[in-house]
Amino acid sequence: MSKDAAPIGIIAGTGFYSLASLEGAKTHTVDTPYGQAQYTSGSWHGVDVVFLTRHGAGHSVPPHLVNYRANIMALKQAGVEDVIAINVVGGVDPALVPGSLVCIDDFLDFTKCRVITFHDGSGPEGVVHTDVLDAYNPALRKEILAAAAEVSQPIQDGGVYACFEGPRFESPAEIRMCSMLGVAVVGMTGVPEVTLALEAKLRYAAISLVVNPAAGLSDEPITLDELNAVLAASSKNVLEIVERIILNRKAA
């Protein structure tokens, strides 16, 4: 891989903090026009990586208060061009059992209180309407799917991610609505992260790891113990895919 190649960005949260243990890891707290953000830079198999934890140090920031604009802008300022996001989600599609992986290709936004754009009309560009037809970059999605096939990790090609405000879990009625709308998975962090990346002209794709059936689809309540058990067993499968992407880029 060329020394001039842009670092690859990785955004993750729960269960993936080991990504901060990069070779030559350095933690950076940076100022952006939208506030401060923190990330770790280093290398993985000789490839430059910038890893950003959505929820801050010690998972201290709940999903509805994450400064998504500062996070995305910090990656942009760090020279990142491609972003692989990892989301921990609930499964709505009954075929997606805990441990299933999805390379999502579309979203529904049910958030209520978040700042969702860099464009407030005050800049020199005026009012901007962003086309989100390919919010999840097709070329980067193909890279994820190819890497998964190479390491024999099953992953569903495509699926709709529905984002809710959090930090509470979704209600059974909300999940019934999602099921009628063809949603595959639900989470609390995928939007506006994906659309802000698009506005910042970053290529963005996401891997969703299902850790539980969504509310009302199981007789059992959703518990953190359940989620953590699936994360402990399945996070390595996601990391194996990301590592293969890194190795493929090194060989390119």
C-alpha positions in Angstrom: 0.0 0.0 0.0 1.3 3.4 -0.9 2.7 5.6 1.9 0.6 8.4 0.5 -2.6 6.4 0.9 -5.3 7.9 3.2 -5.8 6.2 6.6 -8.8 4.0 6.8 -11.4 5.1 9.4 -13.1 2.7 11.8 -16.0 3.8 13.9 -17.4 1.4 16.6 -18.7 1.4 20.1 -19.8 -1.4 22.5 -17.6 -4.5 22.4 -15.0 -3.2 20.0 -12.7 -1.0 22.2 -9.8 -3.4 21.6 -9.4 -1.6 18.2 -7.7 1.1 20.2 -4.7 -1.2 20.6 -3.2 -0.3 17.3 0.6 -0.5 16.5 2.1 2.8 17.6 -1.3 3.9 19.0 -1.7 7.6 19.8 -4.8 9.2 21.3 -5.8 12.6 19.9 -8.3 15.1 21.2 -9.0 17.5 18.4 -11.1 20.6 17.9 -13.5 20.8 15.0 -16.0 23.5 14.1 -18.6 21.4 15.8 -16.9 20.7 19.1 -14.2 18.3 20.3 -13.7 14.7 19.3 -11.2 12.0 20.3 -9.7 9.2 18.2 -6.8 6.8 18.2 -4.3 6.7 15.3 -1.9 3.9 14.5 -1.3 1.1 12.1 -2.7 -2.4 11.6 -0.5 -4.7 9.6 1.3 -1.6 8.4 -1.8 0.1 7.2 -2.6 3.5 8.7 -5.9 3.4 10.7 -7.9 6.0 12.6 -10.2 4.4 15.2 -13.0 6.5 16.7 -15.2 5.3 19.6 -18.7 6.8 19.2 -19.4 7.0 22.9 -16.2 8.5 24.1 -13.8 7.3 26.8 -15.4 4.7 29.0 -18.6 4.6 27.0 -19.7 7.7 28.7 -21.9 9.3 26.1 -25.4 7.9 25.4 -26.4 7.5 21.7 -28.7 10.5 21.6 -26.0 12.8 22.9 -23.1 11.6 20.7 -21.6 14.6 18.8 -21.8 12.9 15.4 -20.8 16.0 13.5 -17.6 16.4 15.5 -16.8 12.7 15.1 -17.2 12.8 11.3 -15.4 16.1 10.9 -12.5 14.8 13.1 -12.1 11.8 10.7 -12.2 14.2 7.7 -9.5 16.4 9.3 -7.4 13.3 10.0 -7.2 12.6 6.2 -9.6 9.7 6.3 -11.5 9.0 3.0 -13.1 5.6 3.7 -15.0 4.7 6.9 -16.0 1.2 8.1 -18.7 1.5 10.8 -19.6 -1.3 13.2 -23.1 -1.2 14.8 -24.5 -3.5 17.5 -28.1 -4.0 16.7 -31.4 -5.8 17.4 -32.7 -8.2 14.7 -36.2 -7.5 13.2 -35.9 -10.0 10.4 -36.6 -13.4 12.1 -33.8 -14.9 9.9 -31.3 -12.8 11.7 -30.5 -14.7 14.9 -28.0 -13.4 17.5 -24.5 -13.4 16.0 -25.8 -12.7 12.5 -24.0 -10.1 10.4 -25.5 -7.7 7.9 -23.8 -5.3 5.4 -26.6 -2.8 5.4 -27.5 -0.8 2.3 -30.3 1.5 3.4 -31.8 3.2 6.5 -34.9 4.6 8.1 -34.5 7.5 10.5 -36.8 7.6 13.6 -34.6 9.9 15.6 -36.1 13.1 17.0 -33.6 15.4 18.7 -30.3 15.1 16.8 -28.5 17.7 14.7 -28.6 15.8 11.4 -26.6 17.9 8.9 -23.5 20.1 8.4 -25.7 22.4 6.2 -27.8 24.9 8.2 -28.1 27.4 5.2 -25.6 29.9 6.7 -22.6 28.8 4.7 -21.5 30.0 1.3 -23.2 26.9 -0.3 -26.6 28.1 1.0 -29.3 25.5 1.3 -28.1 22.0 0.4 -30.2 18.9 -0.3 -28.0 15.7 -0.2 -28.9 12.7 -2.4 -28.7 9.6 -0.2 -29.4 7.0 -2.9 -26.0 5.4 -2.2 -25.4 6.5 1.4 -23.7 3.2 2.0 -20.9 3.3 -0.6 -21.4 0.4 -3.1 -17.7 -0.1 -3.7 -16.9 -0.2 0.0 -19.8 -2.6 0.6 -18.4 -4.9 -2.0 -15.0 -4.8 -0.2 -16.7 -5.8 3.0 -18.6 -8.7 1.3 -15.5 -9.9 -0.5 -13.5 -9.9 2.7 -16.2 -11.8 4.6 -16.3 -14.5 1.8 -12.5 -14.8 2.0 -12.5 -15.5 5.7 -15.7 -17.7 5.5 -17.8 -15.4 7.7 -21.5 -15.4 6.6 -22.9 -11.9 6.2 -26.2 -10.8 4.7 -25.8 -8.6 1.6 -28.1 -5.7 2.2 -30.8 -4.8 4.7 -32.5 -1.7 6.1 -31.2 -0.3 9.4 -33.8 1.7 11.4 -32.4 4.2 13.8 -34.2 5.2 16.9 -33.3 7.9 19.4 -32.4 5.8 22.4 -31.1 5.3 25.0 -34.2 3.2 25.7 -34.8 0.1 23.6 -37.6 0.2 21.0 -41.2 -0.7 22.0 -42.9 -3.9 20.7 -45.2 -1.6 18.7 -42.3 0.2 17.1 -40.8 -3.2 16.1 -44.1 -4.3 14.6 -44.0 -1.1 12.5 -40.5 -1.8 11.4 -41.4 -5.3 10.4 -44.2 -4.0 8.2 -41.7 -1.6 6.6 -39.2 -4.3 5.7 -36.6 -3.3 8.3 -33.8 -5.9 9.0 -32.2 -4.4 12.1 -32.7 -1.6 14.6 -30.1 0.5 16.4 -29.4 3.9 18.0 -26.2 5.2 16.3 -26.3 4.6 12.6 -28.0 7.9 11.7 -27.0 10.7 11.2 -23.5 9.2 11.1 -24.1 7.8 7.7 -25.5 10.9 6.1 -22.9 13.2 7.7 -20.2 11.0 6.2 -21.9 11.4 2.9 -22.1 15.2 3.3 -18.4 15.2 4.2 -17.6 13.3 1.0 -16.4 10.2 2.9 -17.0 6.8 1.6 -19.0 5.0 4.3 -20.2 1.4 4.8 -21.4 -0.5 7.9 -21.4 -3.9 9.4 -24.3 -4.6 11.8 -23.9 -7.3 14.4 -27.2 -8.7 15.7 -27.0 -9.3 19.4 -30.7 -9.9 20.3 -34.1 -10.3 18.8 -35.8 -6.9 18.8 -38.5 -6.1 21.4 -41.5 -8.3 21.2 -39.9 -11.0 19.0 -38.8 -13.1 22.0 -40.5 -14.1 25.2 -37.4 -13.0 27.1 -36.7 -9.4 28.1 -33.6 -7.7 26.6 -30.8 -7.7 29.1 -27.3 -6.3 29.0 -26.0 -9.8 30.1 -27.6 -11.3 27.0 -26.1 -8.6 24.7 -22.6 -8.9 26.3 -22.6 -12.6 25.9 -23.3 -12.4 22.2 -20.7 -9.6 21.8 -18.1 -11.7 23.5 -18.8 -14.7 21.2 -19.3 -12.8 17.9 -17.2 -9.6 17.9 -14.2 -11.5 16.7 -16.1 -12.5 13.6 -16.5 -8.8 12.7 -12.9 -8.0 13.5 -11.8 -10.9 11.2 -13.6 -9.3 8.3 -12.1 -5.9 9.0 -8.7 -7.4 9.4 -9.0 -9.0 6.0 -10.0 -5.6 4.5 -6.8 -4.2 6.0 -4.7 -7.0 4.6 -6.2 -6.7 1.2 -5.5 -3.0 1.1 -1.9 -3.7 2.2 -1.5 -6.1 -0.7 -3.1 -3.7 -3.2 
